[in-house]
Amino acid sequence: MNKETVAVGIAYGTAKNNAPAETDHNEAMVAMLRENPEFAELYLQIAFEEIYEPGGVSAFLVVLRQVIEARGGIAAIAEKSGINRKHVYRVLSGKGNPTIRTLTELTRAADVRLTAMHSA
């Protein structure tokens, strides 16, 4: 899988039916991530790599939330991580500001890793 594959996957959710584009896209992405764990890892990794771009932090948090939804949902991951469910919702909002410890616990509970990729 490469970035083009991810872009196609992202675009897939935008015009699937007559539901509002945001809801449709989110539901489609969660379904795709649930069906394909390898894609979920790549999708999260690309969002992590682009975190320094304008809007990158908010985009990363949306992607992480989608991955968490695909991996059992907020309540299940909150319980597994030992983090209060309301706090998880708050830190994964577009304006969230999670600590590295919170990100570590959430990604561990969702069974995904954040890996720094260096490009030359």
N, CA, C and O of each residue as an XYZ file, in Angstrom:
480
protein
N       0.834     -1.176      0.000
C       0.000      0.000      0.000
C       0.882      1.244      0.000
O       1.956      1.254      0.601
N       0.419      2.293     -0.679
C       1.172      3.536     -0.702
C       0.225      4.709     -0.485
O      -0.975      4.521     -0.287
N       0.780      5.936     -0.525
C      -0.047      7.117     -0.258
C      -1.183      7.259     -1.258
O      -2.262      7.732     -0.903
N      -0.954      6.856     -2.511
C      -2.017      6.949     -3.506
C      -3.183      6.030     -3.141
O      -4.346      6.390     -3.322
N      -2.866      4.851     -2.631
C      -3.901      3.916     -2.200
C      -4.711      4.519     -1.067
O      -5.937      4.407     -1.038
N      -4.018      5.159     -0.133
C      -4.699      5.799      0.980
C      -5.583      6.930      0.478
O      -6.714      7.081      0.940
N      -5.085      7.728     -0.462
C      -5.881      8.832     -1.014
C      -7.146      8.307     -1.671
O      -8.215      8.898     -1.524
N      -7.032      7.203     -2.393
C      -8.213      6.606     -3.014
C      -9.173      6.151     -1.925
O     -10.383      6.341     -2.044
N      -8.645      5.554     -0.869
C      -9.483      5.119      0.246
C     -10.190      6.277      0.909
O     -11.363      6.162      1.264
N      -9.509      7.380      1.082
C     -10.109      8.559      1.684
C     -11.210      9.088      0.781
O     -12.292      9.430      1.257
N     -10.949      9.158     -0.497
C     -11.927      9.679     -1.453
C     -13.142      8.766     -1.555
O     -14.243      9.235     -1.845
N     -12.960      7.482     -1.324
C     -14.027      6.496     -1.433
C     -15.258      6.878     -0.620
O     -16.391      6.683     -1.060
N     -15.028      7.418      0.556
C     -16.128      7.693      1.461
C     -16.907      8.957      1.163
O     -17.916      9.193      1.827
N     -16.513      9.779      0.220
C     -17.136     11.087      0.059
C     -18.433     11.087     -0.729
O     -19.205     12.036     -0.597
N     -18.714     10.088     -1.531
C     -19.924     10.134     -2.360
C     -20.620      8.786     -2.447
O     -21.130      8.412     -3.502
N     -20.640      8.070     -1.355
C     -21.187      6.726     -1.366
C     -22.709      6.703     -1.429
O     -23.281      5.844     -2.101
N     -23.374      7.628     -0.743
C     -24.834      7.688     -0.806
C     -25.288      9.111     -0.547
O     -24.477     10.034     -0.616
N     -26.564      9.311     -0.252
C     -27.092     10.655     -0.089
C     -26.952     11.208      1.323
O     -27.456     12.298      1.596
N     -26.294     10.506      2.220
C     -26.079     11.010      3.576
C     -25.133     12.204      3.506
O     -24.408     12.367      2.525
N     -25.138     13.040      4.544
C     -24.194     14.160      4.542
C     -22.764     13.658      4.340
O     -22.381     12.629      4.895
N     -21.990     14.376      3.558
C     -20.648     13.929      3.169
C     -19.787     13.614      4.381
O     -19.089     12.600      4.375
N     -19.809     14.444      5.422
C     -18.965     14.209      6.586
C     -19.326     12.905      7.278
O     -18.442     12.107      7.588
N     -20.602     12.678      7.523
C     -21.050     11.456      8.173
C     -20.744     10.255      7.296
O     -20.226      9.245      7.772
N     -21.061     10.365      6.029
C     -20.832      9.276      5.094
C     -19.344      8.937      5.026
O     -18.963      7.767      5.067
N     -18.517      9.959      4.923
C     -17.076      9.742      4.840
C     -16.568      9.058      6.104
O     -15.824      8.081      6.024
N     -16.961      9.559      7.254
C     -16.499      8.986      8.507
C     -16.931      7.528      8.638
O     -16.116      6.669      8.977
N     -18.195      7.244      8.376
C     -18.684      5.872      8.477
C     -17.992      4.952      7.483
O     -17.656      3.814      7.811
N     -17.780      5.446      6.270
C     -17.093      4.647      5.254
C     -15.651      4.368      5.665
O     -15.154      3.256      5.489
N     -14.989      5.373      6.207
C     -13.600      5.183      6.630
C     -13.515      4.172      7.774
O     -12.669      3.278      7.750
N     -14.376      4.308      8.759
C     -14.356      3.371      9.884
C     -14.597      1.951      9.382
O     -13.932      1.018      9.831
N     -15.535      1.776      8.458
C     -15.796      0.441      7.900
C     -14.573     -0.097      7.167
O     -14.210     -1.262      7.325
N     -13.939      0.759      6.362
C     -12.734      0.325      5.635
C     -11.613     -0.045      6.598
O     -10.923     -1.044      6.397
N     -11.434      0.752      7.632
C     -10.371      0.503      8.606
C     -10.646     -0.770      9.388
O      -9.719     -1.497      9.744
N     -11.908     -1.038      9.655
C     -12.296     -2.259     10.370
C     -12.006     -3.492      9.513
O     -11.544     -4.517     10.015
N     -12.286     -3.378      8.213
C     -12.105     -4.500      7.295
C     -10.640     -4.769      6.966
O     -10.274     -5.897      6.639
N      -9.804     -3.739      7.051
C      -8.426     -3.881      6.618
C      -7.463     -3.270      7.632
O      -7.124     -2.092      7.523
N      -7.016     -4.054      8.618
C      -6.118     -3.535      9.648
C      -4.803     -2.978      9.089
O      -4.245     -2.032      9.644
N      -4.315     -3.556      8.006
C      -3.084     -3.045      7.390
C      -3.305     -1.624      6.864
O      -2.448     -0.755      7.018
N      -4.456     -1.403      6.247
C      -4.806     -0.082      5.762
C      -4.919      0.896      6.932
O      -4.486      2.044      6.822
N      -5.493      0.454      8.046
C      -5.633      1.309      9.231
C      -4.263      1.769      9.720
O      -4.077      2.940     10.052
N      -3.316      0.854      9.762
C      -1.949      1.204     10.190
C      -1.339      2.245      9.256
O      -0.758      3.229      9.714
N      -1.469      2.030      7.957
C      -0.909      2.958      6.979
C      -1.596      4.315      7.030
O      -0.932      5.350      6.972
N      -2.894      4.319      7.135
C      -3.684      5.553      7.204
C      -3.248      6.397      8.409
O      -3.065      7.608      8.290
N      -3.084      5.751      9.563
C      -2.645      6.449     10.764
C      -1.211      6.938     10.610
O      -0.884      8.050     11.025
N      -0.359      6.114     10.017
C       1.045      6.495      9.836
C       1.172      7.725      8.946
O       1.950      8.628      9.252
N       0.427      7.774      7.865
C       0.492      8.926      6.956
C      -0.014     10.182      7.657
O       0.563     11.257      7.490
N      -1.080     10.059      8.434
C      -1.580     11.212      9.192
C      -0.520     11.681     10.185
O      -0.349     12.883     10.391
N       0.186     10.744     10.794
C       1.249     11.085     11.741
C       2.403     11.797     11.031
O       2.943     12.775     11.548
N       2.776     11.311      9.862
C       3.858     11.932      9.091
C       3.500     13.349      8.662
O       4.388     14.185      8.490
N       2.217     13.628      8.487
C       1.786     14.943      8.012
C       1.327     15.858      9.141
O       0.651     16.857      8.897
N       1.691     15.523     10.371
C       1.236     16.270     11.535
C       1.746     17.715     11.550
O       1.112     18.579     12.155
N       2.874     17.991     10.897
C       3.428     19.347     10.886
C       2.844     20.230      9.793
O       3.144     21.422      9.732
N       2.022     19.663      8.941
C       1.360     20.446      7.898
C       0.260     21.290      8.537
O      -0.219     20.955      9.621
N      -0.149     22.384      7.881
C      -1.274     23.158      8.425
C      -2.495     22.244      8.607
O      -2.891     21.533      7.684
N      -3.072     22.274      9.788
C      -4.219     21.422     10.095
C      -3.850     19.987     10.381
O      -4.729     19.149     10.581
N      -2.563     19.688     10.403
C      -2.106     18.309     10.565
C      -2.456     17.671     11.893
O      -2.769     16.482     11.944
N      -2.406     18.446     12.974
C      -2.721     17.874     14.288
C      -4.192     17.480     14.348
O      -4.529     16.377     14.779
N      -5.065     18.386     13.915
C      -6.502     18.074     13.918
C      -6.803     16.879     13.027
O      -7.588     16.007     13.400
N      -6.186     16.834     11.853
C      -6.398     15.714     10.931
C      -5.921     14.409     11.557
O      -6.591     13.383     11.438
N      -4.776     14.439     12.217
C      -4.247     13.250     12.877
C      -5.228     12.745     13.934
O      -5.476     11.544     14.035
N      -5.783     13.668     14.720
C      -6.712     13.268     15.770
C      -7.983     12.655     15.195
O      -8.535     11.718     15.773
N      -8.450     13.174     14.067
C      -9.624     12.589     13.394
C      -9.301     11.175     12.937
O     -10.099     10.260     13.135
N      -8.137     10.992     12.327
C      -7.732      9.664     11.848
C      -7.586      8.702     13.023
O      -8.050      7.564     12.955
N      -6.946      9.154     14.098
C      -6.791      8.285     15.270
C      -8.158      7.887     15.823
O      -8.366      6.738     16.211
N      -9.075      8.831     15.855
C     -10.420      8.505     16.339
C     -11.088      7.470     15.427
O     -11.738      6.546     15.916
N     -10.935      7.615     14.114
C     -11.509      6.644     13.188
C     -10.905      5.260     13.407
O     -11.619      4.257     13.397
N      -9.599      5.209     13.603
C      -8.930      3.923     13.848
C      -9.445      3.317     15.151
O      -9.713      2.118     15.217
N      -9.584      4.142     16.181
C     -10.095      3.652     17.464
C     -11.523      3.151     17.316
O     -11.876      2.118     17.885
N     -12.350      3.868     16.559
C     -13.720      3.408     16.316
C     -13.701      2.050     15.611
O     -14.508      1.175     15.925
N     -12.792      1.876     14.674
C     -12.692      0.620     13.933
C     -12.149     -0.518     14.790
O     -12.429     -1.687     14.524
N     -11.384     -0.183     15.803
C     -10.759     -1.189     16.656
C     -11.561     -1.505     17.915
O     -11.015     -2.047     18.876
N     -12.835     -1.176     17.918
C     -13.673     -1.544     19.046
C     -14.494     -0.412     19.605
O     -15.429     -0.649     20.370
N     -14.167      0.825     19.242
C     -14.936      1.965     19.707
C     -14.280      2.688     20.867
O     -13.395      2.157     21.538
N     -14.737      3.914     21.086
C     -14.167      4.767     22.128
C     -14.299      4.123     23.503
O     -13.324      4.074     24.254
N     -15.475      3.633     23.844
C     -15.694      3.063     25.179
C     -14.765      1.876     25.443
O     -14.167      1.777     26.515
N     -14.648      0.987     24.475
C     -13.796     -0.195     24.655
C     -12.318      0.183     24.776
O     -11.600     -0.356     25.618
N     -11.874      1.106     23.933
C     -10.468      1.514     23.980
C     -10.189      2.312     25.246
O      -9.111      2.192     25.828
N     -11.153      3.127     25.679
C     -10.986      3.875     26.935
C     -10.817      2.901     28.097
O      -9.931      3.067     28.935
N     -11.672      1.891     28.138
C     -11.578      0.900     29.217
C     -10.249      0.152     29.156
O      -9.584     -0.031     30.175
N      -9.874     -0.272     27.974
C      -8.632     -1.031     27.801
C      -7.409     -0.196     28.160
O      -6.433     -0.717     28.698
N      -7.465      1.117     27.858
C      -6.314      1.990     28.131
C      -6.303      2.510     29.560
O      -5.272      2.980     30.041
N      -7.445      2.431     30.244
C      -7.526      2.963     31.596
C      -7.756      4.469     31.631
O      -7.601      5.103     32.675
N      -8.128      5.042     30.482
C      -8.380      6.481     30.385
C      -9.887      6.703     30.387
O     -10.632      5.984     29.722
N     -10.324      7.703     31.141
C     -11.740      8.046     31.220
C     -12.316      8.278     29.829
O     -11.720      8.989     29.019
N     -13.474      7.681     29.549
C     -14.104      7.778     28.227
C     -14.331      9.219     27.806
O     -14.056      9.568     26.658
N     -14.820     10.058     28.690
C     -15.050     11.466     28.355
C     -13.746     12.163     27.978
O     -13.713     13.002     27.077
N     -12.677     11.803     28.677
C     -11.370     12.391     28.350
C     -10.917     11.957     26.950
O     -10.348     12.753     26.204
N     -11.170     10.709     26.606
C     -10.812     10.220     25.268
C     -11.572     11.008     24.207
O     -10.978     11.457     23.227
N     -12.872     11.179     24.392
C     -13.652     11.980     23.441
C     -13.071     13.391     23.320
O     -12.940     13.921     22.217
N     -12.730     13.986     24.449
C     -12.207     15.351     24.451
C     -10.872     15.455     23.725
O     -10.687     16.358     22.909
N      -9.943     14.554     24.006
C      -8.622     14.665     23.380
C      -8.643     14.301     21.903
O      -7.758     14.712     21.153
N      -9.648     13.530     21.474
C      -9.722     13.163     20.067
C     -10.618     14.112     19.262
O     -10.876     13.870     18.083
N     -11.081     15.167     19.886
C     -11.853     16.169     19.149
C     -10.884     16.974     18.287
O      -9.671     16.917     18.492
N     -11.406     17.708     17.341
C     -10.568     18.516     16.455
C      -9.701     19.519     17.189
O      -8.660     19.938     16.682
N     -10.125     19.901     18.377
C      -9.356     20.854     19.179
C      -8.660     20.187     20.352
O      -8.183     20.862     21.264
N      -8.602     18.884     20.330
C      -7.985     18.146     21.419
C      -6.490     18.423     21.511
O      -5.855     18.840     20.543
N      -5.953     18.182     22.686
C      -4.530     18.406     22.926
C      -3.996     17.291     23.828
O      -3.631     17.533     24.979
N      -3.956     16.060     23.289
C      -3.532     14.937     24.125
C      -2.037     14.996     24.447
O      -1.234     15.502     23.662
N      -1.691     14.473     25.605
C      -0.280     14.337     25.958
C       0.299     13.130     25.232
O      -0.440     12.290     24.718
N       1.591     13.052     25.195
C       2.242     11.884     24.570
C       1.873     10.619     25.342
O       1.738      9.551     24.744
N       1.712     10.722     26.637
C       1.317      9.562     27.450
C      -0.081      9.090     27.042
O      -0.312      7.888     26.910
N      -1.016     10.026     26.843
C      -2.371      9.660     26.420
C      -2.336      9.009     25.045
O      -2.977      7.980     24.831
N      -1.589      9.602     24.105
C      -1.475      9.007     22.768
C      -0.892      7.603     22.842
O      -1.351      6.694     22.150
N       0.108      7.434     23.674
C       0.742      6.120     23.825
C      -0.252      5.094     24.354
O      -0.334      3.983     23.830
N      -1.000      5.454     25.379
C      -1.966      4.520     25.953
C      -3.085      4.190     24.972
O      -3.504      3.037     24.871
N      -3.573      5.210     24.244
C      -4.642      4.968     23.278
C      -4.173      4.100     22.116
O      -4.870      3.166     21.719
N      -3.007      4.399     21.573
C      -2.524      3.605     20.446
C      -2.187      2.182     20.891
O      -2.409      1.226     20.148
N      -1.657      2.046     22.088
C      -1.378      0.700     22.610
C      -2.681     -0.087     22.762
O      -2.752     -1.254     22.379
N      -3.698      0.545     23.315
C      -4.989     -0.130     23.510
C      -5.641     -0.483     22.176
O      -6.334     -1.495     22.066
N      -5.417      0.360     21.160
C      -5.983      0.101     19.826
C      -5.091     -0.827     19.002
O      -5.424     -1.173     17.868
N      -3.967     -1.225     19.573
C      -3.021     -2.131     18.915
C      -2.468     -1.554     17.612
O      -2.380     -2.247     16.599
N      -2.097     -0.272     17.660
C      -1.416      0.377     16.536
C      -0.185      1.094     17.094
O      -0.116      1.410     18.282
N       0.780      1.343     16.212
C       2.007      2.023     16.611
C       2.192      3.272     15.788
O       1.842      3.324     14.609
N       2.759      4.295     16.443
C       3.172      5.492     15.726
C       4.664      5.361     15.501
O       5.435      5.236     16.452
N       5.072      5.391     14.241
C       6.473      5.203     13.892
C       6.950      6.409     13.109
O       6.341      6.801     12.114
N       8.036      6.987     13.564
C       8.611      8.139     12.844
C       9.338      7.631     11.600
O      10.177      6.733     11.673
N       8.999      8.219     10.474
C       9.648      7.883      9.215
C      10.502      9.080      8.816
O      10.019     10.212      8.826
N      11.728      8.851      8.475
C      12.603      9.936      8.049
C      12.818      9.836      6.554
O      13.169      8.775      6.037
N      12.608     10.945      5.861
C      12.875     10.946      4.432
C      14.144     11.726      4.160
O      14.386     12.769      4.768
N      14.947     11.221      3.253
C      16.227     11.876      2.959
C      16.086     12.905      1.869
O      17.067     13.550      1.498
